[in-house]
Amino acid sequence: MHGRAYLLLHRDFCDLKENNYKGITARPVSEDMMEWEVEIEGLQNSVWQGLVFQLTIHFTSEYNYAPPVVKFITIPFHPNVDPHTGQPCIDFLDNPEKWNTNYTLSSILLALQVMLSNPVLENPVNLEAARILVKDESLYRTILRLFNRPLQMKDDSQELPKDPHKCVSAQSSKFHWTVLQMEENGSTASERMEFKMKNLSLEAAWGKSMSFRVKQMLEKFLTTLNLFFYLLNGDNLTYLAKLFCI
C-alpha cells in the first residue's frame, strides 16, 4: 500500500502531463516516486533562451508538509544558484516556514523556470554571476553558452557514428553489393534507379547531420576563444583564474 507522499506525487505527475508546460519535462526515477529528474528550458526573450538546465528533485515521506531538495546536475552560472551546492535560491524551498501545502510539483517547476530566466540581483548567492550580468551582458551570454547545454535541433538529434570514414566505406560497399544482387535477381533498370535515389537521400541526410555537428564544434571553439580574450581585460583576470582553477 502506497503512502500519502506517493499518492500526492502521482497526482502531481498526472497534473504535469495534463498541462504539458512548455520547456519543462520531469519524470520519477525511483519506484516510490521520491527521486525525480527534470529538464527546464530558458524562457523566450531572455538571456537563457535556448539553454537546457538539468536538475534532480528529492522528496521525502513528509511531502507535502515539507519542501523537497532541488539541485542542478550541472551547476549553471546564475546569480540565484549556489555555485557550490547547485541549489536554487527560492524562498519556499530554502525556508520550511515559507512552504505551503498548496505547493505542488508543477508549482516548484514553474518557479524554477521563472527564477532561471528572471534572476533576482539583490543579495545574489553567486556574486560573480550577478556582477558580470550587470556589468557586461555580452560576456555573461558567452559564459552561459560555453558551460550550459544548448537545445538540440529536432532534425539533427540522431547520434552520429564514432568513425564516419568507416561508416561511409561500409555503406558504400553494402550499396554496391545490393545493386549487384538486384542485377543478378533480374530486377528492372527502374527498380535499381529507385534504390539508388533512396540511398542518395540517406547519404544527404547523414551529410547534413555531420555538417551541423562540425558547425557546433567550431562555434564552441570560437566562443571559448572569445571568452578568453574577454577575460584577459584587467578586471576579469581574477575570474579567469577561478574559472579554469588556476
N, C-alpha and C positions, 0 to 999 in steps of 0.2 A: 504494500500500500504506500502510495506516494505522500510525502509531507506537504505542508502548506506552501513552502517556498517553491517546490517543484510545480505545483498546480498554478501558482501565480505566474511563474516564468513561462509555463506552457501557454497560458492565456496571453501573456505579453508577446510571445513569439507569433501566435496566430494574429494578433493585432498588428504586429510589424509587417507580416506578409500581406495582410489585407490592405494596409495603407500604402505599401511599396514606396517608401520615401526615396526621392531621387538622391543618388550619391551615397546611400547608406545600405550596407549589407552586413548581416550578423547571423551567426549560427552557433548552436551549442556544440561543444566538442567533448562533452562528458555525458554519460547516460543519465546522471542526476540533474543535468542542466545547470550545474553550478559554474562551469567554465565555458567561456564564450570567446570566439574570435570575431573581430569586427574590422571592416574597411570603410573609411569615410573619405569622400572626395571634398576638396575645397569648393566653396560656393562660387558661382559665376560672378564675374566682375569684381573679384577680389585678388589680392596678391597670390593667394593659394589655389586659384582656379587651375585645373588640370593636374593637380597633385593628388596622390592617394596616401592616406595615413592608416597604418595597421595598428590595432590595439587588442589587448586582452581585457576581459571583464571577469572578475572572480566574485561570485555571490556566495553567501553563507546560508545556513538553515534559518537565520534570523530575518531573511528578506521577507517582507518589505518593511520591517521595523528598523532596519539598519541599512546604510548605503553599501554598495559593492565597492571593490577595489579596482580602479581602472588604471591601466598602464599602457604606454605606447611600446610596441615591439622595437621599432626604430625611432629613437627619440628625435622629434623634429626641433629645428632651431626656431623656437617660438617663445615670445615673451611670457606666455602663461602655461608653459610646460617645464617642469623641473628637469634641468639638464642632467641630473644625477640619477634620479629615480624613474623618470619618464612618466610621472603622474601629472595629470592636468589640474590646473587650479580653478576648480568650480566649487563655490561655497558649500552647496548641499552635499558634495562628495567629500570635501575636506572636513566639514564640521557636522557630526551626527546630530547636533542640536538643531541644525537648519534643514535636516532631512525631513521629508513629509511622506507619509504612507500613500499619498496620492500619486507620487512619482512612479513611473513605470520604465521599462526598458526603452521604450520609444522616447520618453522624456529625457533620459540620460543621453541617448544617441543624438537627438536633435540639439541638446545643449552643447554637446561636444562639437558638432558641426558648426554651430554659431560661434563658439569660442575660438575655433581654429581660424575662421575667416574674419572674425571681428575681435581682435585682441584688445584686452584692457591694458593700457600702458601705465596706469597708476599702480605703483607697488608691484612691478613685474617680478616673477621668480627667476627669470633669465634676463639679467640686466643687460648683457651684451647684445642679445637679440633685440631688445627694446631700443637700445641706443642706436644700433645700426639701422633699424627700421625707420626711426625718426630722422636720423641724420642723412641716410643715403638709401632710399628705397630701391634704387637700381642694384646696388651691391647686395641688398637683402634678397632680392629676387634671384640673383646669381647664386647665392649660397643655397637657397631653397632648392633650386633645380639641380644643384650638384649633389646634395645629400638626401633628397627625397625622391621616391619612385614616381615617375610620371604615369599618366593613364596610357594604356596600350590601345592602339588603333584596332578596331574590331577585325578589319580585313587583314591585319598583319599579325594576328595573335598566334598563328601556328608556330610550333617550335621548329627551328631550323636544324639541319643535320650538323654534327660536330665537324665533319670533314667534307666540305662542299665539293672538293675536287673528286674524291672517291665516289660521292653520290652521283655527280654528273657522269662519270665514267661508267658506273654500274647501270644508270638509267639508259645511257646511250647503247650499251651492249644489249640490254634487255629489249630495247626498242628495235634494233636491227634484227635480233633473233626472232622477235614476234613477227616482223614483216616477212622474213624468210619462211616461217612456219605458215603464214597466211598464203604465200605463193604456192608452197608445196600442197596445201589443202585445197587448192583450186579457187581461192577467193577472187572476186572480180576486182578490176582496177579501181572502181568507185569505192569499194569496201576498204581497200588498202589506203586510198586517199583520205577517207573519213577517219581512219585510225591515226594517220599521220597528223591531221589537223587537230585532233584531240590532244595528241602528245605535245604539239607545239603550244597549245593553250596552257597545258600544265607547266611546261618549261617557262613560259612567260610569267605565270603567276608566281613560280618559285623565284625567278629573277627579280620580280617586283619586291618580294618579301626580303630578299638578300640586300637589295639596294636600300630599303628602308632601314635595315639593321646597320649597314655601313654608315648611313647618314646619321643615325642615332649616336654611334660611336664617335664620329667626327664632331658632332655638336657638343658631346660631353667633354671631349678633349679641349675644344675651343673655350667652353665655359670654364673649365679648370684653369686654363691659361689666363683668361680674362680676370678671374677671381684672384689669381696670384699677383697680377700686376696692380689690381685694385688695392690689395692688402700691403703692397710694398710702400704705399704712401705712409709717411711718418707715423701718424696716429694709429694706424692699423697694424703696425709691426707686432705689437703685443698680442693682438688677437690671432695673427698669423701663427705665432709660436704656439698658442693654445690649440688652435685648430688642427695642427699637424703634430701636436705633442712633442714639440722641440724643447 
